[in-house]
Amino acid sequence: MKQLKFSGFIFFLLFLTESLSLLTETQDVDSFGITQKFIEENTGSITIIAFAQYVQEATFDEMEILVKDIIEYRDKCLAQKTLPECAEIAINVLQGRICAIEGLPQKYNFSHCCSKMGFERRLCFLYNKKADVGFLPPFPTLDPEEKCQAYKINTESFLNRYMHEVARRNPFAFGPTLLTVAARFEEVAKTCCEEQQKASCFQAKAAPITQYLKAMSSYQKTVCGAFLKFGPKVLNSINIAVFSQKFPKIEFKALTSLLEDVSSMYDGCCEGDVLQCIRYQSQVMSHICSKQESISSKIKECCEEKMPEREACIINSSKDGRPQDLSLREAKFTDNENVCQERDTDPGNFFAEFLYEYSRRHPELSTPELLRIARVYEDLLADCCNKENPPDCYRQAEDKFNETTERSLRMVQQECEQLQNLGKDGLKYHSLIELTKIAPQLSTEELISLGKEMVTALTTCCTLSEEFACVDNLADLVLGELCGINTNRTINPAVDHCCKANFAFRRLCFKELKGDEMYEPPSSQGFFTSCVDWCQAQNEELQRKKDRFLVNLVKLKPGLTYEELQSLFTSFTNMAEKCCKMQEPEACFLEEGPKIGN
């Protein structure tokens, strides 16, 4: 994208090995050939992912039409490489073929995208994706025996259906991540279908795959949202912080070289160009693996893996330890008499190097906190360099950094104390009330999902030694989900401000929000008598109904305090429990319900 610009974009043949103009010194011919072979062998899977993410409502049968069409196109271009149609940009070919499927653009309401061309059409398809997938039917669940029967009868069709369902529900997940998920699920199916206890096998082995997908998709959506809303500078800052912490012994010059490939990767991946995403992610990993000795001691085994596991392995490898010869602080940014002159010579490079040096020295800090520190330093120099004696001013930088971190640390400590005081269920209800008050315009299902994610962040992190970084990172991902990728996403003025004003400080911005005072609640008619179906629900389903009721209660009565809402919710659940024991529950709800609401 380079802020979503495609000038000078490489025109390449869709699946041809002759496209060697994409090579760099960090990706040799062998590496490129491996990537190219992988793409050719997985043309169908790549097409499924792209189509399912762009047209989420489309059926598997409709998707199969496109897969057949693209495979025929690939075979024709491999046989006759000089055909003019084979010189088209891959994503343009794909979107053109989607638009050409008779009746599909009208059926699923993306005709407006098909009326555009080139970059404008690509952007339209991107912004047409829907993060809230409540409109889709429930994820198909088969009895383990039926699942294994389907797997054995037609393995390819079974796995393609799985990939279609996963991709349409994760429209912003990167293609390589979804290919990794599919490969791992195939291994699970292969193993579990040979077991006697198939159900328990699937349950145990599929859970880590779901967790991996959720974590990766959430991170990718947050980073792409930052890129699209704030531009390449913020994207570069995120990657400097992440890579400097992960690979603290890497030299700054080597890091900037690596980040050029990383930026190209995000150009394709964030736009939803699955093919380019695969190419450039492979290029990034080849770059890292070709310089292992100077980058990391933790990735040797990863670099021996095949695609796409190599990429997944490196991304999820643990951080290297801080080099022993690395001082606790870098004096050149606070004690140097010429800081202002060095800043003015090349501000972009200067602040990038500061973030690199600070990040590699502070593995205990979160990515958002490192970005806050960088912003504090930038603002401090903007002030200090205009004073009569700048060095006296910026020598106080470390104090400013500590103040910023202490403020963030207090926020995390309060959140973990809340978990300890309220318990997991109490915290969930608190989060649902809090989120619904500030963003009542969101759908009930989306608010429930965000509330659960916030609780998961705290229950996962609050007992860990790296509590601060873990909570701050995961909680920021929840806000990334809330803010979304689309630059035009509007919830309400206060939330929109926090989402768009400053990426590093949005967590603190959200903490200041009290509620949307401009929100007009819906009618309450029949609200407290509409839950007779609670009586037929049990366990998880009953819990989901209670969660939905609480969110809708807050939407109905947003002016009530947390305590009042909690009391009203408790009164209703007690009344529901009593009515469900009656011979005629509906009559009980009709009589008792209105008393609760008044």
Secondary structure as the mmCIF struct_conf table of DSSP 4:
data_model
#
loop_
_struct_conf.conf_type_id
_struct_conf.id
_struct_conf.beg_label_comp_id
_struct_conf.beg_label_asym_id
_struct_conf.beg_label_seq_id
_struct_conf.end_label_comp_id
_struct_conf.end_label_asym_id
_struct_conf.end_label_seq_id
TURN_TY1_P TURN_TY1_P1 LYS A 2 LEU A 4
TURN_TY1_P TURN_TY1_P2 SER A 7 GLY A 8
HELX_LH_PP_P HELX_LH_PP_P1 PHE A 9 PHE A 11
TURN_TY1_P TURN_TY1_P3 LEU A 14 PHE A 15
TURN_TY1_P TURN_TY1_P4 THR A 17 GLU A 18
HELX_RH_3T_P HELX_RH_3T_P1 LEU A 20 LEU A 22
STRN STRN1 THR A 24 THR A 24
TURN_TY1_P TURN_TY1_P5 GLU A 25 THR A 26
STRN STRN2 GLN A 27 GLN A 27
HELX_RH_AL_P HELX_RH_AL_P1 VAL A 29 GLU A 41
TURN_TY1_P TURN_TY1_P6 ASN A 42 ASN A 42
HELX_RH_AL_P HELX_RH_AL_P2 THR A 43 TYR A 54
BEND BEND1 VAL A 55 VAL A 55
TURN_TY1_P TURN_TY1_P7 GLN A 56 GLU A 57
HELX_RH_AL_P HELX_RH_AL_P3 PHE A 60 ALA A 79
TURN_TY1_P TURN_TY1_P8 LYS A 81 THR A 82
HELX_RH_3T_P HELX_RH_3T_P2 PRO A 84 ALA A 87
BEND BEND2 GLU A 88 GLU A 88
HELX_RH_AL_P HELX_RH_AL_P4 ALA A 90 ALA A 100
BEND BEND3 ILE A 101 ILE A 101
TURN_TY1_P TURN_TY1_P9 GLU A 102 GLY A 103
HELX_RH_AL_P HELX_RH_AL_P5 LEU A 104 LYS A 107
TURN_TY1_P TURN_TY1_P10 TYR A 108 ASN A 109
HELX_RH_AL_P HELX_RH_AL_P6 SER A 111 CYS A 114
TURN_TY1_P TURN_TY1_P11 SER A 115 SER A 115
BEND BEND4 LYS A 116 LYS A 116
HELX_RH_AL_P HELX_RH_AL_P7 GLY A 118 TYR A 127
TURN_TY1_P TURN_TY1_P12 ASN A 128 ASN A 128
BEND BEND5 ALA A 131 ALA A 131
TURN_TY1_P TURN_TY1_P13 GLY A 134 PHE A 135
BEND BEND6 LEU A 136 LEU A 136
HELX_LH_PP_P HELX_LH_PP_P2 PRO A 137 PRO A 140
HELX_RH_AL_P HELX_RH_AL_P8 PRO A 144 ILE A 153
HELX_RH_AL_P HELX_RH_AL_P9 THR A 155 ARG A 169
TURN_TY1_P TURN_TY1_P14 PRO A 171 PHE A 172
BEND BEND7 ALA A 173 ALA A 173
HELX_RH_AL_P HELX_RH_AL_P10 GLY A 175 CYS A 192
TURN_TY1_P TURN_TY1_P15 CYS A 193 GLU A 194
BEND BEND8 GLU A 195 GLN A 197
HELX_RH_AL_P HELX_RH_AL_P11 LYS A 198 PHE A 230
HELX_RH_AL_P HELX_RH_AL_P12 PRO A 232 LYS A 246
BEND BEND9 PHE A 247 PHE A 247
TURN_TY1_P TURN_TY1_P16 PRO A 248 LYS A 249
BEND BEND10 ILE A 250 ILE A 250
HELX_RH_AL_P HELX_RH_AL_P13 PHE A 252 GLU A 271
TURN_TY1_P TURN_TY1_P17 GLY A 272 GLY A 272
HELX_RH_AL_P HELX_RH_AL_P14 VAL A 274 SER A 290
TURN_TY1_P TURN_TY1_P18 LYS A 291 LYS A 291
HELX_RH_AL_P HELX_RH_AL_P15 GLN A 292 ILE A 295
BEND BEND11 SER A 297 LYS A 298
HELX_RH_AL_P HELX_RH_AL_P16 LYS A 300 CYS A 303
TURN_TY1_P TURN_TY1_P19 GLU A 304 GLU A 304
BEND BEND12 GLU A 305 GLU A 305
HELX_LH_PP_P HELX_LH_PP_P3 LYS A 306 LYS A 306
TURN_TY1_P TURN_TY1_P20 MET A 307 PRO A 308
HELX_RH_AL_P HELX_RH_AL_P17 GLU A 309 ILE A 315
TURN_TY1_P TURN_TY1_P21 ASN A 316 ASN A 316
HELX_LH_PP_P HELX_LH_PP_P4 SER A 317 PRO A 323
TURN_TY1_P TURN_TY1_P22 GLN A 324 ASP A 325
BEND BEND13 LEU A 328 ARG A 329
HELX_RH_3T_P HELX_RH_3T_P3 ALA A 331 PHE A 333
TURN_TY1_P TURN_TY1_P23 THR A 334 ASP A 335
TURN_TY1_P TURN_TY1_P24 GLU A 337 ASN A 338
HELX_RH_AL_P HELX_RH_AL_P18 VAL A 339 THR A 345
HELX_RH_AL_P HELX_RH_AL_P19 PRO A 347 ARG A 361
TURN_TY1_P TURN_TY1_P25 PRO A 363 GLU A 364
BEND BEND14 LEU A 365 LEU A 365
HELX_RH_AL_P HELX_RH_AL_P20 THR A 367 CYS A 384
TURN_TY1_P TURN_TY1_P26 CYS A 385 ASN A 386
BEND BEND15 LYS A 387 ASN A 389
HELX_RH_AL_P HELX_RH_AL_P21 PRO A 390 TYR A 394
TURN_TY1_P TURN_TY1_P27 ARG A 395 GLN A 396
HELX_RH_AL_P HELX_RH_AL_P22 ALA A 397 ILE A 438
TURN_TY1_P TURN_TY1_P28 PRO A 440 GLN A 441
BEND BEND16 LEU A 442 LEU A 442
HELX_RH_AL_P HELX_RH_AL_P23 THR A 444 CYS A 461
TURN_TY1_P TURN_TY1_P29 CYS A 462 THR A 463
BEND BEND17 LEU A 464 LEU A 464
TURN_TY1_P TURN_TY1_P30 SER A 465 GLU A 466
HELX_RH_AL_P HELX_RH_AL_P24 GLU A 467 CYS A 483
BEND BEND18 ILE A 485 ILE A 485
TURN_TY1_P TURN_TY1_P31 THR A 487 ASN A 488
BEND BEND19 ILE A 491 ILE A 491
HELX_RH_AL_P HELX_RH_AL_P25 PRO A 493 ALA A 501
BEND BEND20 PHE A 503 PHE A 503
TURN_TY1_P TURN_TY1_P32 ALA A 504 PHE A 505
HELX_RH_AL_P HELX_RH_AL_P26 ARG A 506 GLU A 512
TURN_TY1_P TURN_TY1_P33 GLU A 517 MET A 518
TURN_TY1_P TURN_TY1_P34 GLN A 525 GLY A 526
HELX_RH_3T_P HELX_RH_3T_P4 PHE A 527 THR A 529
HELX_RH_3T_P HELX_RH_3T_P5 VAL A 532 GLN A 536
HELX_RH_AL_P HELX_RH_AL_P27 ASN A 539 LEU A 556
TURN_TY1_P TURN_TY1_P35 PRO A 558 GLY A 559
BEND BEND21 LEU A 560 LEU A 560
HELX_RH_AL_P HELX_RH_AL_P28 TYR A 562 CYS A 579
TURN_TY1_P TURN_TY1_P36 CYS A 580 LYS A 581
BEND BEND22 MET A 582 GLU A 584
HELX_RH_AL_P HELX_RH_AL_P29 PRO A 585 GLY A 597
#
